[in-house]
Amino acid sequence: MAMKALRVLLLGMMLLMVTFGPMVLMVPGTVSAVEYAGTSPPFTPDTTWSLYVGWFAQGDIIEWYWVTYDSLSFCLLYTVDSTTTQLWGFSYDDGYVVESAGHYGLWWYNNNLFFSATVDYWVAGFTPSTTITTPSEGTYLSTPTISVQGTTDPYSSGVLVGPDALHLKEASWSGNDWGIDGYGLQEGQNTILVRTYYWLDYYGYENITYDRTIQVTLDTVQPEVIITAPSNNTYLAGSLDLVWQCSDESGIALKEVRLDLLDWSVVNINEYHAAISDGAHAVGVRITDLAGNSATDYITVVSDTVNPEVAIIAPVPDSKISKDTVLVTWTGSDALSGVDHYEVQIIGGQWVDVGDATSYQFTNLDDAWYSVNVKAVDRSGNTATSTIGFGIYTSIWSQNGPYHGIPLYALIAVIIAGVAISILLYWRKRGVAAKPPSEEPPPETQ
């Protein structure tokens, strides 16, 4: 009721203030959408009547329609900073796009000297309002055919949609909602033009259009992703260190990693680290671009944290070997990942990789005591070592040598025999020299 009373008061003020010449519309406030319909009071020849519409910003629309007589003159008034301007040249079925913000009203003058007149009128003033609700500005899309939808104000006469002004199609309507299905996009960036038009006269001969545009991008190409580490069918030892490379021309929106049948986990970088149980695992990396296209790369890895087994079977531990060569033989196994290779080493020397061989011959060994290691390495990098000791005895004098000390014993015997003979001869010789010569009686003389 207060608003209605205020409107009546304002109209009354205008009727008192408006004259045929310049006038001032002293009406405060801002109106974004107003609508009036009715019949004016009768006014006699040479009198005026006016209708205040409201305050409007630049670009707003005021439109009207009335049933009248040719004897009525009409103009549009607007007031800014207490200065009122008359705009002429309009018809009874017309409209105006506001060029200068201010207060606006309609004004009639009856210049018929004989007849009084009334005006049956319809007036609306509003801010054109068209929104594009689907798709949004800057959206990346993965399907070439979409629906374009939005809303508009109740005063618009229609909405056209297209890539440019030369290829527009009429949108369908439902209340203030509009839409067009089957709108086609081209790969890459697309402009969608939405043109709202207004019939400012009853027959649609005078149109005003308002354009809105948005940019969307069609991207139907999947992103690229490749797992760079570890390699497919790699053997690990309880720890997964996953690394990949990915790219997309539109940009990447989401990176995810999946282990076996667990849910996808979002990651922010091109790496993923996790502890994994022993056994085979399927590992996936999924990349989703801004348009919703996705690509996935999978690898299979086997985790093995159990050491392999290895045992030296020859030579016998603590063997005494009478040659400068020795063949070391062993057995090895690994239940999960399998043995990758063996290594051998004389303790204090370098490790020698012998591949999958289960024996290795050491040559040109000096006489000494040796300790030899044999190491088994499985495909996950786990190791196990077996050690054996043996001695090398190649001297002919050694009891452990090739002649089992016989030359030494013989030499000792020869030496002992020689010594014995020398002593015997010595004593014999000495015994002969010490015996006094025998004294024989002189021969008898005859």
RODRENNU-55439 format. One record per residue (C-alpha): x, y, z. Coordinates in steps of 0.5 Angstrom, whole numbers, plus 500, padded with zeros to 3 digits. Each point is the difference from the previous one (the first is absolute). Example, Ala and Ser with C-alpha at 12.3 -4.5 7.8 and 13.67 -1.06 7.14 Angstrom:
REM RODRENNU-55439
525491516
502507498
END
This chain:
REM RODRENNU-55439
500500500
506505501
503499494
493501496
499506504
507502498
499499493
493504500
504506504
505500494
495500495
496505503
507504500
501499493
493502498
501507504
508501497
499498493
499505495
501500492
507503501
506497504
498497506
504497506
498493503
502500507
499493501
506496505
502493500
502494495
495496496
502493497
494498497
493503500
494499496
493505500
494498496
493504500
496506498
502507501
496505503
496504494
503507499
497506496
503503494
507504501
501496506
506495502
500493503
507496502
502494503
506499504
503493499
506500504
508501500
504496495
507499499
504500493
498494496
493499503
494500496
493504500
494497496
493502499
494499496
493504501
494501496
499508498
498505496
504503494
499507504
504498506
507502500
505496504
508500502
504496505
503504506
506499504
503504505
508500503
502505505
494504500
500501492
494497496
501498493
494499495
501494495
496500494
499496494
496494503
494497498
495497504
503493500
507501501
506499505
506503502
507498502
503504505
506504498
501504507
498498507
494504503
493501502
495498494
493502498
495500495
496506498
494502496
497506497
493501497
500505495
493499497
496506502
494496500
500493503
503498507
504493500
502495504
506495499
500492501
507499501
505494502
507502502
506496502
507502502
505495501
507498500
501494495
503494503
502494497
504495503
504494497
499494505
503494496
506500498
504505505
505504497
507497499
497493500
504494497
495495497
501493497
494499496
499504493
493501501
497503506
494504503
500508501
495502505
499507504
495504503
497507497
496506503
492499498
500506495
505497495
497498494
505494498
507497501
504498494
506496501
506498495
508501499
499507497
495505498
499496493
499493503
494501505
495496502
493501504
500497507
494497503
497503506
497497506
498506505
506505500
504494499
503499493
504494497
503497493
502493500
505497495
504506500
507498496
507501502
506500496
507497503
503506504
498506502
492502499
496507500
493499502
496506499
493501503
496506497
494502504
495505496
495504502
494503495
499507502
494500496
494496500
501497493
508499501
502505495
505503505
504495503
506501506
505495501
504498505
506495499
504496505
506496499
504494503
506496498
500493501
505495498
498493496
506495502
498493498
508497500
502496506
506502504
506496500
503497506
506495500
503496506
507501500
502497506
500494502
500496494
494495498
501494504
506502504
501497507
500504506
502499507
494503504
500507498
497503494
503507497
496501494
501506495
497502494
499505494
494503498
497506495
494503497
499506495
494502504
503499507
500495505
495500506
501494504
505495501
499493504
503494502
497493501
503494503
497493498
492501502
501506505
496506498
504506496
504504504
501508498
507502500
503507498
507498497
502495495
503495506
497495504
503496506
497495504
502494504
497493497
499493502
504494497
497498494
498502493
496507499
497504495
501507500
497505496
500508499
494504497
501507497
493504499
501506496
495507501
495497495
499493504
504496495
504495503
506495499
503495504
507496500
500493504
506496502
501494504
506499506
502495504
502501507
505495504
503502506
502493502
508498499
501494495
504494502
507498498
505494503
507498498
500493498
507499498
506500502
499497507
501505505
507501503
503496494
507499499
501501493
507498496
498504494
500507498
493500497
494499504
493499497
495503505
493497499
493502503
492500500
496506500
492501500
495506501
493498501
496507498
504504495
506495498
507500500
503506496
507498500
506498504
506503503
507497502
505503504
507498504
499504506
504506499
500500493
494502495
494497499
499497493
493499497
499493497
493501497
496494501
506495501
500496506
508499500
506504499
507498500
506503503
507500497
507501501
499500508
506501504
501495506
495503505
494500504
494503496
493502502
495500494
493503500
495499495
494505500
493498497
496507498
493499498
496504496
497505505
508501502
499496507
507496501
502494504
508498501
503493501
507500502
506494500
507500502
505495496
508500500
505500494
506495501
504499493
507499503
503493499
503501507
493501503
496494504
494503497
503501493
500495494
505495503
497501507
507501502
504494498
505504497
501504506
500493504
505497495
505506500
500499508
501493499
506501495
502506505
500495506
503494496
506505498
501502507
500493502
505498495
504505501
501499507
501492499
506502495
502505505
501495505
502495496
506504497
502502507
500493503
505498495
505506501
500498507
502493500
508499502
504497495
501492501
507499503
503493496
506497503
506501496
501494496
505495502
507499498
503494498
END
